[in-house]
Amino acid sequence: TFLPIERPDMRRAPDMPALLRLLVAADVRFVVVGSSGAALLGARLQPGDLDVCPDPAPRNLERLAAVLSELGALPRIGIPGWVTEEDRAAYTPQPTKESLDFLFETPLGDLDVVFRPLRPNGQPAFEFESLVADAVEIEFDGRTIRVARPEHLLESKLGAGRPKDIRAR
């Protein structure tokens, strides 16, 4: 039987206004998901990172890679086998899903780029187009930000199946 492992949370809380400001200024299309999306919609919690699901269009990935490069973002090492010290040392953002689908450490806190947020019970993962079609638009720090609707946020947390997500439910 598979049991999720609770690991110490080594993430650095995001400066959400600053990270969102950079993404919007660079014209990156994205939907905020995860606990950061819940916080933007009014949940009383402190996200450990800013979770974004980007538009996978090539030009958008170029803009996202440029923002990550500007920030000096590096993939976080934490889960054995995902990112090695060597991978991290050699990392340069490229405009591909494979290069950008990581939890990044930045000077403004952690930024998690998630191309396919999970769903519960083996359902297909969310895609950007389905999230953006139903997203809630909010004003945040003088900018319009798209946030996944509450039902999608809950589904993605249940789909992850982590104890911390189920407790927060």
Salt bridges, closest charged atoms under 4 A:
GLU6 OE2 - ARG167 NH1 3.11
ASP9 OD2 - ARG11 NH2 2.58
ASP49 OD2 - ARG11 NH1 3.18
ASP55 OD2 - ARG29 NH1 2.84
GLU62 OE1 - ARG59 NH1 3.23
GLU105 OE1 - ARG76 NH2 3.56
GLU105 OE2 - ARG88 NH1 2.74
ASP110 OD2 - ARG76 NH2 2.77
GLU127 OE2 - ARG116 NE 2.91
ASP134 OD2 - ARG149 NH1 3.41
GLU137 OE2 - ARG146 NE 3.63
ASP141 OD2 - ARG21 NH2 2.76
ASP141 OD2 - ARG143 NH1 3.79
GLU151 OE1 - ARG149 NE 3.06
GLU155 OE1 - ARG119 NE 3.04
ASP165 OD1 - LYS157 NZ 3.13
ASP165 OD2 - ARG162 NE 2.58
